[in-house]
Amino acid sequence: MTVTLSATLAANEDIERRRRAGERVLHLAFGEAGLPVHPALRDKLAAASERNGYGPVAGASGLRAAAAGHWTRRGLLTDPELVVCGPGSKPLLYGLLLAIGGDIVLPMPSWVSYAAQADLVGSRPILVPAPPGEGGVPDPDLVATEVRRARANGRIVSSVLVTLPDNPTGRLATPATVARLVRVARELDLMIISDEIYRDLMHDPILPYTSPADLAPERTIITTGLSKSLALGGWRIGVARLPENGHALRRRLLAVASEIWSAPAAPVQEAAAYAFGDPPELTDRIVRSRRLHGAMARAVRERFVEIGASVPAPQGGFYLYPDLSHLRLGGSAEITKILLEEHGIGVLPGHAFGDDPSAARVRVAVSLLYGDTAEERLAALNSPDPLRLPWIAANLDQLSSGLKELSLVRHGAVSERHPALVPEPCHG
C-alpha cells in the first residue's frame, strides 16, 4: 500500500510555500472555515487549560450530554451513552471504518479522505455517482446494483457513506433521494454513516433537510464537529451519534479509540461542551458565518459562469465544483496545473475526489478569501455587504482576471501576463 499526503493538506502546503516565495496565489484549495475564534470560546478554552488528565475514552460526560442536546434540538432524540467524542470527526470516521469492517459505498465525487481511509483499513471503496444535480449521496438504484454485484463476487459490503451537505459540490441531496437510499440500506442491511459537519452552514436554512437518522435511526451513524460551523479546525474535536441499540458498535469503536487517540484533549472538550449547548452568541456567529459563506460562494460561482463553466449552484458550506471541460485544456490534473502555475489560482482536481480524471472538474473552496488577518476576516463576517470590502473585491477581481486569461488563452488571444503562450510570427 502506498500512503501519500492528503490532497487538501498537500495543496495547502504547496500554496503556502509559493506565497512565501513571493508568488501571488489565490488560495481556493483548502477547506478551512477562514474565520476567527469567537471570544467566548477562547475564554472557555483558557479557563479549562489546567485540565490535563486523559479522561474517558468516549469523551467527558458533559460534552456527550451537550452533543446529545445539540442533536435533540434538531429533531433527533439522542442518548448521551451513544455519543462518542474524538479529536476531530476525521479520526472518528477512521475508527468507525475499523469498527464496522467490510467494504464501503461512497458517493462519486466525495471528500478525498473517505476513500483514502478505506484503503488504509483494508476496505475496498465502491464509488457510485450521485444523482444528476445532487451531491453527497450515491444514486440509490446504482448502490443496489453495485452492492449485489460485489457480494456476488464474494465481497463483504457493510456500509454506505453520505455527506449532507456535500464536499466537494456544495449541494444537498433531496429528502426523496435520502429516503430512497434508506430503503436500499434496509433491504441490503447496510450501515449508513452520515457526515453532517456542514449541516449548520446551509445557505438557506429553510431548505428541506433530511438526515438518514430521521428515517432509519436503527442503522445511521452521524458525525459532526466544530471545524466548519465555528471555524475550529485546529482545535480538533468531533462527535459521533451511534444508532439506536448501537452498544456493541460503541464497544468496538471505543476499543479502536483507546489504541489510537486515548481520549480527546480535555480543555478542548470543555469549550466544545459549551459550543454544543448552542448558546445565543454562538448561534448568532453561525448565522453570520453561513451568510458570508453563501455570499462568497455565489460571487465566485458567477466568475466561473462568466467564462462558460458549468457550476451547480452552491447550497451549503463553502465549496463549488466547476466543470471547465468546455475549454478543452485537458482533464482535472491538467486544468488544475494551468490554473495554479499560469494564472495564480489554486484549486483541487476532481480526480482527487474520485471523479473521472478526464473531466476538467475542480473543487473550489471560497473560505480563505475573507482576508489575511483576523481583523479583516472579522470585518467580512460583520459586514452587511462583504463583497464591497477592498480586500475581498481585490480577490474577486484577481479571480476574474485569471479566469478570463484562461479562457482567452484557450481561444488563442494575446495575454500580457503570458506572452510565452502567444505564437511567434512567421518571417519569410
C-alpha positions in Angstrom: 0.0 0.0 0.0 1.3 3.4 -1.0 0.3 6.2 1.5 0.5 9.8 0.4 -0.2 13.1 2.0 -3.9 14.1 1.8 -4.6 16.1 -1.4 -6.1 19.0 0.5 -3.2 19.3 3.0 -0.6 18.8 0.3 -2.2 21.6 -1.8 -2.3 23.9 1.2 1.3 23.4 2.0 2.3 23.9 -1.7 0.4 27.1 -2.0 1.8 28.5 1.3 5.3 27.7 0.0 4.6 29.6 -3.2 3.3 32.6 -1.3 6.3 32.7 1.0 8.4 32.7 -2.2 6.6 35.8 -3.3 4.1 34.3 -5.8 0.7 35.8 -5.8 -1.6 32.8 -5.5 -5.4 32.9 -4.8 -6.0 30.1 -2.3 -9.1 28.2 -3.3 -7.8 24.8 -2.5 -8.2 24.3 1.3 -11.5 23.7 3.1 -10.7 25.8 6.2 -13.5 28.0 7.5 -11.3 31.1 7.4 -12.8 33.0 10.4 -11.5 34.0 13.8 -12.3 32.1 17.0 -15.3 33.5 18.9 -14.0 35.3 22.1 -16.4 33.2 24.3 -14.8 30.0 23.0 -11.4 31.4 23.6 -12.3 32.2 27.2 -13.7 28.8 27.8 -10.6 27.1 26.5 -8.3 29.3 28.6 -10.4 28.6 31.7 -10.0 24.9 31.1 -6.3 25.0 30.4 -5.4 23.3 33.7 -7.4 20.2 32.9 -4.6 17.9 31.9 -6.0 14.4 32.7 -6.8 11.9 30.0 -10.4 11.4 30.8 -12.9 8.8 29.5 -12.2 7.3 26.1 -15.7 8.1 24.9 -15.3 11.8 26.0 -16.3 13.7 29.0 -19.9 13.2 30.2 -20.6 17.0 29.9 -19.6 17.0 26.3 -21.5 13.9 25.4 -24.6 15.3 27.1 -24.2 18.7 25.3 -23.8 16.9 21.9 -26.9 14.8 22.7 -28.8 18.0 23.4 -27.5 19.5 20.1 -29.0 16.7 18.1 -32.2 16.5 20.1 -32.9 20.2 19.4 -32.5 19.2 15.7 -35.3 16.6 16.0 -33.1 13.6 16.8 -33.6 12.4 20.4 -30.2 11.2 21.4 -28.9 9.1 24.3 -25.6 10.6 25.7 -24.4 7.0 26.2 -24.5 6.6 22.4 -22.3 9.6 21.7 -18.6 9.1 21.2 -16.1 12.0 21.0 -12.8 12.1 19.3 -10.0 14.5 18.2 -12.0 15.6 15.1 -14.7 13.9 13.1 -12.0 12.6 10.7 -10.4 10.2 13.3 -13.9 9.2 14.3 -14.7 8.2 10.7 -11.5 6.2 10.5 -12.4 4.5 13.8 -15.8 3.7 12.5 -14.5 2.1 9.4 -12.3 -0.2 11.6 -15.2 -0.9 14.0 -17.8 -1.7 11.3 -15.5 -3.7 8.9 -16.2 -4.7 5.4 -16.2 -2.7 2.2 -18.0 0.7 1.9 -20.0 2.5 -0.8 -19.0 6.1 -1.3 -20.5 8.9 -3.4 -18.6 10.0 -6.5 -17.2 12.6 -6.2 -16.6 12.7 -2.4 -14.2 14.1 0.1 -10.7 13.0 -0.5 -10.2 11.3 2.9 -13.1 8.8 2.6 -11.5 6.5 0.0 -8.0 7.0 1.4 -9.1 6.0 4.9 -11.0 3.0 3.5 -7.7 1.9 1.7 -5.8 2.3 5.0 -8.1 -0.1 6.9 -8.2 -2.6 4.0 -11.7 -1.7 2.9 -12.3 -1.5 -0.8 -14.4 1.5 -1.6 -17.2 1.2 -4.2 -17.6 4.6 -5.8 -21.2 5.4 -7.1 -22.2 8.6 -8.8 -24.7 10.9 -7.1 -28.0 11.6 -8.9 -27.8 14.4 -11.5 -27.9 17.8 -9.9 -27.3 16.4 -6.4 -24.2 15.6 -4.4 -23.1 13.8 -1.3 -25.4 10.7 -1.7 -24.7 7.9 -4.1 -27.6 7.1 -6.5 -29.7 4.6 -4.6 -30.6 2.5 -7.6 -26.9 2.2 -8.6 -26.0 1.4 -5.0 -28.3 -1.6 -5.0 -26.8 -2.8 -8.3 -23.2 -2.4 -7.2 -23.6 -4.0 -3.8 -25.3 -7.0 -5.2 -22.6 -7.4 -7.8 -19.8 -7.1 -5.2 -21.5 -9.6 -2.9 -21.9 -12.0 -5.8 -18.2 -11.8 -6.2 -17.6 -12.7 -2.6 -17.1 -9.2 -1.1 -18.5 -8.2 2.2 -20.1 -4.8 1.8 -21.2 -3.4 5.2 -21.8 0.4 4.9 -22.6 3.4 2.8 -21.4 6.9 3.5 -23.2 10.2 2.7 -22.3 13.9 3.2 -25.1 16.4 3.9 -24.5 19.0 2.5 -21.6 17.9 0.3 -18.0 18.5 0.0 -16.9 18.9 -2.9 -20.0 20.0 -4.7 -21.7 22.2 -2.1 -25.0 20.5 -3.0 -27.6 18.9 -0.7 -29.3 15.6 -1.5 -33.1 15.9 -1.6 -35.2 14.3 1.0 -36.6 11.9 -1.7 -33.0 10.7 -2.5 -32.2 10.2 1.1 -35.4 8.2 1.6 -34.6 6.0 -1.4 -31.1 5.3 0.0 -32.6 4.4 3.4 -34.9 1.9 1.7 -31.9 0.3 -0.2 -29.8 0.3 3.0 -32.6 -1.6 4.9 -33.1 -4.0 2.0 -29.3 -4.8 1.8 -28.6 -4.4 5.6 -26.1 -1.6 5.2 -25.0 0.7 7.9 -25.3 4.4 7.0 -22.5 6.8 8.0 -23.8 10.4 7.6 -21.2 13.1 7.7 -23.2 16.2 8.7 -20.3 18.6 9.6 -21.7 21.3 7.3 -25.4 20.9 8.4 -25.5 24.3 10.2 -23.9 26.0 7.2 -26.9 25.6 4.9 -27.1 28.9 2.9 -30.9 28.8 3.0 -31.8 27.4 6.4 -35.4 26.7 5.3 -34.2 24.3 2.5 -35.7 20.9 3.4 -33.0 18.8 5.2 -33.4 15.1 5.9 -30.8 13.1 7.8 -30.9 9.3 7.3 -31.2 9.2 11.1 -34.6 10.8 10.7 -35.8 7.8 8.7 -33.5 4.9 9.9 -32.3 5.6 13.4 -31.5 1.9 13.9 -28.8 1.9 11.2 -27.5 5.5 10.9 -24.3 7.0 12.5 -23.9 10.8 12.3 -20.6 12.5 12.6 -20.0 16.2 13.1 -17.6 18.7 14.7 -16.8 22.4 15.2 -14.2 22.8 12.5 -16.6 24.2 9.9 -19.5 25.9 11.7 -17.3 27.6 14.3 -14.0 27.6 12.4 -12.2 25.5 15.0 -10.3 23.2 12.6 -7.1 23.4 14.6 -8.8 22.5 17.9 -9.5 19.0 16.7 -12.8 17.9 18.2 -15.6 15.8 16.8 -18.6 13.8 17.9 -20.4 10.7 16.6 -24.0 9.8 17.3 -24.4 6.0 17.1 -27.6 4.1 16.1 -30.3 3.1 18.4 -29.2 0.0 20.3 -25.7 0.6 19.0 -23.9 -0.5 22.2 -21.9 -3.3 20.5 -20.7 -0.9 17.9 -19.8 1.6 20.7 -17.7 -1.0 22.4 -15.8 -1.8 19.2 -15.3 1.9 18.4 -14.0 2.6 21.9 -11.6 -0.3 21.7 -10.2 1.3 18.5 -10.2 4.8 20.0 -8.3 3.6 23.1 -5.5 2.4 20.9 -5.3 5.4 18.6 -6.1 8.6 20.5 -6.8 7.5 24.1 -9.1 10.5 24.7 -9.9 13.9 23.2 -7.9 16.9 24.6 -9.5 17.8 27.9 -9.5 21.6 27.6 -11.0 21.5 24.1 -13.7 19.2 25.4 -14.7 21.9 27.9 -15.0 24.5 25.2 -16.9 22.1 22.9 -19.4 21.2 25.6 -20.2 24.9 25.7 -20.4 25.2 21.9 -22.7 22.2 21.5 -25.1 23.8 24.0 -26.0 26.2 21.2 -25.7 29.4 23.3 -27.1 32.5 21.6 -23.8 34.2 20.9 -22.5 31.2 19.0 -25.8 30.5 17.1 -25.6 34.2 16.0 -22.0 33.6 14.9 -23.0 30.6 12.8 -25.9 32.6 11.2 -23.4 35.3 10.1 -20.9 32.7 9.0 -23.3 30.9 6.7 -24.5 34.2 5.3 -20.9 35.1 4.4 -20.1 31.7 3.0 -23.2 31.8 0.9 -22.5 35.3 -0.5 -18.9 34.5 -1.4 -19.8 31.1 -2.9 -22.4 32.8 -5.2 -19.9 35.5 -6.1 -17.2 33.0 -7.0 -19.7 30.9 -9.0 -20.6 34.0 -11.1 -16.9 34.4 -12.1 -16.8 30.8 -13.3 -20.1 31.0 -15.1 -18.9 34.2 -16.9 -16.3 32.1 -18.8 -18.8 29.4 -19.7 -18.1 26.9 -16.9 -20.9 24.7 -15.7 -21.2 25.2 -12.0 -24.0 23.7 -9.8 -25.4 26.4 -7.5 -24.0 26.0 -4.0 -26.4 25.2 -1.2 -24.2 24.8 1.8 -20.7 25.0 3.2 -18.1 27.0 1.2 -17.5 24.8 -1.9 -18.1 24.9 -5.6 -17.5 22.2 -8.2 -17.0 23.9 -11.6 -16.6 21.9 -14.8 -14.2 23.6 -17.3 -14.3 20.8 -19.9 -15.6 23.3 -22.5 -12.1 24.9 -22.6 -10.6 21.6 -23.9 -7.4 22.1 -21.9 -7.2 18.5 -20.6 -8.6 16.7 -17.6 -8.7 17.7 -13.9 -5.0 17.4 -13.3 -4.1 19.5 -16.4 -6.6 22.3 -15.7 -5.5 22.4 -12.0 -1.9 22.8 -13.0 -2.7 25.5 -15.6 -4.8 27.5 -13.1 -2.0 27.4 -10.5 1.1 27.8 -12.5 -0.1 30.2 -15.2 -2.9 32.1 -13.6 -2.2 32.1 -9.9 -5.4 30.3 -8.9 -5.1 27.3 -6.5 -7.8 24.7 -6.7 -8.0 20.9 -6.2 -8.5 18.5 -9.1 -11.7 16.5 -9.3 -9.9 13.2 -9.6 -8.6 13.6 -6.0 -12.3 13.2 -5.1 -12.7 10.0 -7.1 -14.1 11.8 -10.2 -13.3 10.9 -13.8 -9.7 12.2 -14.4 -10.6 13.1 -18.0 -13.2 15.6 -16.9 -11.9 19.1 -16.2 -13.8 19.4 -12.9 -12.2 21.1 -9.9 -13.1 21.7 -6.3 -13.1 25.4 -5.3 -13.1 26.5 -1.6 -14.0 30.2 -1.1 -13.4 30.5 2.7 -9.8 31.7 2.5 -10.8 34.8 0.5 -12.2 36.7 3.6 -8.9 38.3 4.5 -5.3 37.8 5.5 -5.7 39.0 9.1 -8.1 38.3 11.9 -9.3 41.9 11.7 -10.1 41.6 8.0 -11.9 38.3 8.5 -14.0 39.7 11.4 -14.9 42.7 9.3 -16.0 40.4 6.5 -18.1 38.4 9.0 -19.8 41.5 10.3 -20.2 43.4 7.0 -23.7 43.8 5.5 -22.0 43.7 2.1 -18.7 41.8 2.4 -18.2 41.7 -1.4 -17.5 45.5 -1.3 -14.7 45.3 1.2 -11.5 46.3 -0.6 -9.5 43.1 0.0 -12.4 40.8 -0.9 -13.1 42.9 -4.0 -9.4 42.6 -4.9 -9.5 38.8 -4.5 -12.6 38.5 -6.7 -11.0 40.8 -9.3 -7.9 38.6 -9.3 -10.1 35.5 -9.8 -12.0 37.2 -12.7 -8.8 38.3 -14.3 -7.2 34.8 -14.1 -10.3 33.0 -15.4 -10.6 35.4 -18.3 -7.0 34.9 -19.2 -7.5 31.2 -19.1 -10.5 31.5 -21.4 -8.6 33.8 -23.8 -5.6 31.6 -24.0 -7.9 28.7 -25.0 -9.1 30.9 -27.9 -5.6 31.9 -28.9 -5.9 35.5 -27.7 -2.9 37.6 -26.6 -2.2 37.7 -22.9 0.2 40.3 -21.5 0.8 38.1 -18.5 1.6 35.1 -20.6 3.4 36.3 -23.7 5.1 32.9 -24.0 1.7 31.4 -24.9 1.4 33.7 -27.9 2.7 32.1 -31.2 5.7 33.8 -32.6 5.1 35.5 -36.0 6.4 33.8 -39.1 9.1 35.6 -41.2 9.9 34.9 -44.8 
